[in-house]
Amino acid sequence: MYRRVLLLLCFTLPGCSADPSQDLYQAQEAIPVGIATVTPRTLEADVRLYGVLESAEEVVVNVEFAAPVVKVLAEEGHHVAKGQPLLELDTSKLLLILDETKHLLEQAQVQMDNTSLNLSRLEALANANTIAVQRYDDARFAHESAAARVRELSSRIKLIERDLDQQVVKSPLDAIVGIRHVEAGQSIMAYQPLMTLQAVQTMKVSVFAGERQLPYLHVGNRGEVMTVFGQVESVIHSISAGSDSRTGNYEIKLLLDNPDSRLKPGMTARVSLRPTPILDQLLIPDSALVAWNGRHVVYVAREQRAERRIVGVSVVSGDMLVVEHGLRAGDQLIVEGARQVTEGSPLLVSDSGLQ
């Protein structure tokens, strides 16, 4: 009895069929989407990064002798020109050593002259075979030793005089005093750092790029550096061989001419790098990418229905992505309305106008 009633209802209700799921599937409304044909293109997108200006060169100023510091003539942050005094040292001890060494040199020269006369006299006797050869050899050795002593003391005097020329320590280049390591009244040792200078005629900016961007960047690629003083043209000077241990990114350095010294260490900069063009890349807009089950997917239009594709992509710049796998040239990619469709959705297709 119940079976006959059920069959009767099935035959009498409108739209009742043997496969209700098929009717519901056919009843879905077509979703309007915009498509674009996937076409290989040359990749020339700029890479935009941010960095901080630094001095291109740091020089640690020191001297080769020990002495007390009399005056400090430049402070941290001060701009110093090449040849400008930085420190004044007490070289009175060096003057005493110089006088003593000159006195020793006078004695050594007298000794050398005496050994020279003696050697000349014995040489004549040796030629006449009237003295032992050993006596002549001893005289020659004494003269050579005296001459060597004169040369040694002469060289020592030159070194002391050179050190005395550094009584006033001067800047070797146009720079900014980065760190002052000593104070007035302090006694310094030879080669102890006195000041660290940062060159200002040439600056560098360091930026960090990820491993997905690195294949497109090479030493010599052009770049534009935007600072508060405007835009400066530059090129990639170096790319680090290894990644930063904390971030996994690679350091890229660009050099900037700074003839008027307006650019200062610590200033921020916006950097736009121009990668080496790469042929036959499949580029898609970010709007085509959809998250599905923790995967990156896109949808293509095939026979008026959506077909899901799992893809691998890498970011280049802006809203463009490079497809590494999952798409082929000629695919009809859904670039507008991709988030409204799923696998098998019926489509109302129109050209998006994207190239």
C-alpha positions as CSV (number, residue, x, y, z in Angstrom):
1,M,0.0,0.0,0.0
2,Y,2.8,2.5,1.0
3,R,4.7,1.6,-2.1
4,R,1.8,2.4,-4.4
5,V,1.3,5.8,-2.8
6,L,5.0,6.6,-3.2
7,L,5.0,5.7,-6.8
8,L,1.8,7.7,-7.4
9,L,3.4,10.8,-5.8
10,C,6.4,10.4,-8.0
11,F,4.4,10.3,-11.2
12,T,2.1,13.1,-10.3
13,L,4.6,15.8,-8.8
14,P,5.9,18.2,-11.4
15,G,9.6,17.9,-12.3
16,C,9.9,14.4,-10.6
17,S,12.4,12.2,-12.4
18,A,14.4,9.1,-11.9
19,D,17.7,11.1,-11.4
20,P,17.0,14.2,-9.3
21,S,20.7,15.1,-8.9
22,Q,21.0,15.3,-12.7
23,D,18.1,17.8,-12.9
24,L,19.7,19.9,-10.1
25,Y,23.0,19.9,-11.9
26,Q,21.4,21.0,-15.2
27,A,19.4,23.7,-13.4
28,Q,22.6,25.6,-12.2
29,E,22.9,29.0,-13.5
30,A,25.9,29.8,-15.6
31,I,28.4,32.0,-13.8
32,P,29.8,35.0,-15.7
33,V,33.6,34.9,-15.9
34,G,36.3,36.7,-17.8
35,I,39.0,34.6,-19.5
36,A,42.4,35.2,-21.0
37,T,44.4,32.9,-23.2
38,V,47.6,31.7,-21.4
39,T,50.5,32.9,-23.7
40,P,54.3,32.6,-23.2
41,R,55.7,36.1,-22.7
42,T,59.1,37.7,-21.9
43,L,59.4,38.4,-18.2
44,E,60.6,42.0,-17.6
45,A,58.8,42.9,-14.4
46,D,60.7,45.1,-12.0
47,V,61.5,43.9,-8.5
48,R,60.6,46.5,-5.9
49,L,62.4,46.4,-2.5
50,Y,63.3,48.6,0.4
51,G,66.7,49.2,1.9
52,V,68.9,51.5,4.0
53,L,71.8,53.6,2.9
54,E,75.3,52.8,4.2
55,S,78.8,54.1,3.6
56,A,80.4,52.3,0.8
57,E,83.7,52.3,2.6
58,E,84.8,52.4,6.2
59,V,88.4,53.4,7.2
60,V,89.8,52.8,10.6
61,V,92.4,55.5,11.4
62,N,95.4,54.5,13.5
63,V,99.1,55.2,13.9
64,E,102.1,52.9,14.2
65,F,103.5,54.2,17.5
66,A,102.4,54.7,21.1
67,A,101.6,58.2,22.3
68,P,99.2,60.2,24.5
69,V,96.3,62.0,22.9
70,V,96.6,65.7,23.4
71,K,93.4,66.9,21.6
72,V,90.4,65.4,19.8
73,L,89.6,67.7,16.8
74,A,86.6,65.9,15.3
75,E,83.5,64.4,16.9
76,E,81.1,61.6,15.9
77,G,78.8,62.7,13.1
78,H,81.0,65.5,11.9
79,H,81.9,65.8,8.2
80,V,85.6,65.9,7.6
81,A,87.4,66.7,4.4
82,K,90.5,64.9,3.2
83,G,93.5,66.2,5.0
84,Q,91.5,67.7,7.9
85,P,93.0,67.2,11.4
86,L,91.3,64.6,13.6
87,L,93.6,64.2,16.6
88,E,96.8,65.8,18.0
89,L,99.3,63.4,19.7
90,D,102.1,64.0,22.1
91,T,105.3,63.0,20.2
92,S,107.9,64.3,22.7
93,K,109.0,60.8,23.4
94,L,109.5,60.2,19.7
95,L,111.7,63.3,19.5
96,L,113.9,62.0,22.3
97,I,114.2,58.6,20.5
98,L,115.0,60.5,17.3
99,D,117.9,62.4,18.9
100,E,119.3,59.3,20.5
101,T,119.1,57.4,17.2
102,K,120.9,60.2,15.3
103,H,123.7,60.1,17.9
104,L,124.0,56.4,17.4
105,L,124.1,56.9,13.6
106,E,127.0,59.4,14.0
107,Q,128.9,56.8,16.0
108,A,128.1,54.1,13.5
109,Q,129.3,56.2,10.6
110,V,132.7,56.9,12.3
111,Q,133.0,53.2,12.9
112,M,132.2,52.4,9.3
113,D,134.8,55.0,8.1
114,N,137.5,53.4,10.3
115,T,136.7,49.9,9.1
116,S,136.8,51.1,5.5
117,L,140.3,52.6,5.9
118,N,141.5,49.4,7.6
119,L,140.0,47.2,4.9
120,S,141.7,49.3,2.2
121,R,145.1,49.0,3.9
122,L,144.8,45.2,4.5
123,E,143.6,44.7,0.9
124,A,146.9,46.0,-0.4
125,L,148.9,43.8,1.9
126,A,146.7,40.8,1.0
127,N,147.4,41.4,-2.7
128,A,151.1,41.4,-1.9
129,N,150.7,38.1,0.1
130,T,152.2,39.7,3.2
131,I,149.3,39.0,5.6
132,A,147.2,36.0,6.4
133,V,144.0,35.7,4.4
134,Q,142.0,35.3,7.6
135,R,143.1,38.7,8.8
136,Y,141.8,40.3,5.6
137,D,138.5,38.4,5.8
138,D,138.0,39.6,9.4
139,A,138.5,43.2,8.3
140,R,136.0,42.8,5.5
141,F,133.4,41.3,7.8
142,A,133.9,44.2,10.3
143,H,133.4,46.7,7.5
144,E,130.2,45.0,6.2
145,S,128.8,44.9,9.8
146,A,129.5,48.6,10.3
147,A,127.8,49.5,7.0
148,A,124.8,47.3,7.9
149,R,124.5,49.2,11.2
150,V,124.6,52.5,9.4
151,R,121.8,51.4,7.1
152,E,119.7,50.1,10.0
153,L,119.9,53.3,11.9
154,S,119.2,55.4,8.8
155,S,116.1,53.4,8.2
156,R,115.0,53.7,11.8
157,I,115.4,57.5,11.6
158,K,113.2,57.6,8.5
159,L,110.5,55.6,10.3
160,I,110.6,57.9,13.4
161,E,110.4,61.0,11.2
162,R,107.4,59.5,9.4
163,D,105.7,58.9,12.7
164,L,106.5,62.5,13.8
165,D,104.7,63.6,10.7
166,Q,101.6,62.0,12.2
167,Q,101.7,64.2,15.3
168,V,98.5,65.6,13.9
169,V,96.4,62.7,12.6
170,K,94.6,63.8,9.4
171,S,91.6,62.3,7.6
172,P,92.7,60.2,4.5
173,L,89.4,60.9,2.7
174,D,86.2,63.0,2.7
175,A,84.1,61.2,5.3
176,I,81.8,61.3,8.2
177,V,83.2,60.4,11.7
178,G,81.3,57.2,12.5
179,I,83.0,56.3,15.8
180,R,85.5,58.1,17.9
181,H,87.4,55.5,19.9
182,V,89.7,57.6,22.1
183,E,89.5,60.6,24.5
184,A,91.9,63.5,25.2
185,G,94.5,62.5,27.7
186,Q,94.3,58.8,26.8
187,S,97.5,56.9,26.0
188,I,97.2,54.8,22.8
189,M,99.1,51.8,21.6
190,A,100.4,51.3,18.1
191,Y,97.7,50.3,15.6
192,Q,94.9,50.9,18.2
193,P,91.7,52.2,16.4
194,L,91.4,56.0,16.9
195,M,88.5,56.8,14.7
196,T,86.3,55.0,12.2
197,L,85.4,57.1,9.2
198,Q,82.6,56.5,6.7
199,A,83.3,57.6,3.2
200,V,80.6,59.9,1.8
201,Q,81.5,60.3,-1.9
202,T,80.1,56.9,-2.6
203,M,77.2,55.3,-0.8
204,K,75.7,51.8,-1.0
205,V,72.2,50.5,-0.4
206,S,71.5,47.0,0.7
207,V,68.3,45.2,-0.1
208,F,67.2,41.6,0.4
209,A,65.6,39.4,-2.2
210,G,64.0,36.0,-1.8
211,E,65.2,32.8,-3.5
212,R,62.3,32.9,-6.0
213,Q,63.4,36.4,-7.2
214,L,67.1,35.6,-7.2
215,P,67.2,33.7,-10.6
216,Y,66.1,36.9,-12.4
217,L,68.7,39.2,-10.8
218,H,72.4,39.4,-11.8
219,V,75.4,41.7,-11.1
220,G,75.2,44.6,-13.5
221,N,71.4,44.7,-13.7
222,R,70.2,48.3,-13.7
223,G,68.2,49.7,-10.8
224,E,66.6,52.9,-9.6
225,V,67.0,54.1,-6.0
226,M,64.5,56.6,-4.7
227,T,65.5,58.7,-1.7
228,V,64.2,61.9,-0.1
229,F,66.5,63.8,-2.5
230,G,65.0,62.1,-5.6
231,Q,65.8,59.2,-7.9
232,V,69.3,58.0,-8.6
233,E,70.3,55.5,-11.3
234,S,72.6,52.6,-10.2
235,V,73.4,49.0,-11.0
236,I,73.7,45.8,-8.9
237,H,77.2,45.8,-7.5
238,S,77.1,42.4,-5.7
239,I,74.8,39.6,-4.6
240,S,75.7,37.6,-1.5
241,A,76.8,34.0,-2.1
242,G,74.7,32.7,0.8
243,S,71.3,33.6,2.4
244,D,70.7,35.3,5.7
245,S,70.5,32.7,8.4
246,R,67.4,34.3,10.0
247,T,65.3,35.3,7.0
248,G,66.6,33.1,4.2
249,N,66.9,36.1,1.9
250,Y,70.0,37.2,-0.2
251,E,71.7,40.6,0.2
252,I,72.0,42.7,-2.9
253,K,74.1,45.8,-2.9
254,L,74.0,48.9,-5.2
255,L,76.5,51.8,-5.2
256,L,75.5,55.4,-5.5
257,D,77.6,58.4,-6.3
258,N,77.2,61.1,-3.7
259,P,79.4,64.0,-4.8
260,D,77.5,66.7,-2.8
261,S,77.4,64.5,0.4
262,R,73.6,64.9,0.7
263,L,72.9,61.2,1.2
264,K,73.6,60.1,4.8
265,P,74.1,56.6,6.3
266,G,70.8,55.4,7.8
267,M,68.5,57.0,5.2
268,T,65.9,54.7,3.8
269,A,65.5,54.1,0.1
270,R,63.0,52.5,-2.3
271,V,64.8,50.3,-4.9
272,S,63.4,49.1,-8.2
273,L,65.5,46.5,-9.9
274,R,65.3,45.6,-13.5
275,P,65.8,41.8,-13.9
276,T,67.4,40.2,-16.9
277,P,64.6,39.5,-19.4
278,I,63.6,35.8,-19.5
279,L,61.8,34.4,-22.5
280,D,58.8,32.1,-22.7
281,Q,57.4,32.6,-19.2
282,L,53.7,31.9,-18.4
283,L,52.5,34.9,-16.4
284,I,49.1,35.2,-14.8
285,P,47.5,37.9,-12.7
286,D,47.1,37.4,-8.9
287,S,43.3,37.6,-9.4
288,A,43.3,34.1,-11.1
289,L,44.9,32.4,-8.1
290,V,42.5,30.7,-5.6
291,A,43.2,28.7,-2.4
292,W,41.6,25.2,-2.3
293,N,42.3,22.5,0.3
294,G,45.6,24.3,1.3
295,R,46.7,24.3,-2.4
296,H,47.1,27.0,-5.0
297,V,44.7,26.4,-7.8
298,V,43.4,28.2,-10.9
299,Y,40.4,27.5,-13.0
300,V,40.3,27.2,-16.8
301,A,37.3,27.3,-19.0
302,R,36.8,24.0,-21.0
303,E,33.6,23.3,-22.9
304,Q,31.8,26.1,-21.0
305,R,32.6,24.5,-17.6
306,A,35.3,25.3,-15.0
307,E,38.2,22.9,-14.6
308,R,40.4,23.1,-11.6
309,R,44.2,23.0,-12.0
310,I,46.7,22.8,-9.1
311,V,49.6,25.1,-10.0
312,G,53.0,26.2,-8.7
313,V,53.7,29.9,-8.9
314,S,56.3,32.4,-7.8
315,V,55.9,36.1,-7.2
316,V,57.7,38.5,-9.5
317,S,56.4,41.9,-8.7
318,G,53.1,43.7,-8.4
319,D,50.1,41.4,-9.1
320,M,51.9,39.2,-11.7
321,L,52.9,35.6,-11.0
322,V,55.1,33.2,-12.9
323,V,53.6,29.7,-13.4
324,E,56.1,27.0,-12.7
325,H,53.7,24.0,-13.4
326,G,50.0,23.3,-13.8
327,L,49.2,25.4,-16.9
328,R,50.0,25.2,-20.6
329,A,50.1,27.7,-23.3
330,G,46.7,28.1,-24.9
331,D,44.7,27.3,-21.8
332,Q,41.6,29.6,-21.3
333,L,42.4,30.9,-17.8
334,I,39.6,32.4,-15.7
335,V,40.9,35.7,-14.5
336,E,37.7,37.4,-13.5
337,G,35.2,35.6,-11.2
338,A,37.6,32.8,-10.3
339,R,36.5,32.8,-6.7
340,Q,32.9,32.3,-7.6
341,V,33.4,29.0,-9.4
342,T,34.3,25.4,-8.5
343,E,35.1,22.2,-10.4
344,G,32.4,21.7,-13.1
345,S,30.6,25.0,-12.6
346,P,28.8,26.1,-15.8
347,L,30.2,29.3,-17.2
348,L,29.0,32.3,-19.1
349,V,32.4,33.2,-20.8
350,S,33.5,36.6,-21.9
351,D,36.9,37.9,-22.9
352,S,38.6,39.7,-20.0
353,G,40.7,41.9,-22.3
354,L,43.9,41.0,-20.4
355,Q,46.9,40.3,-22.5
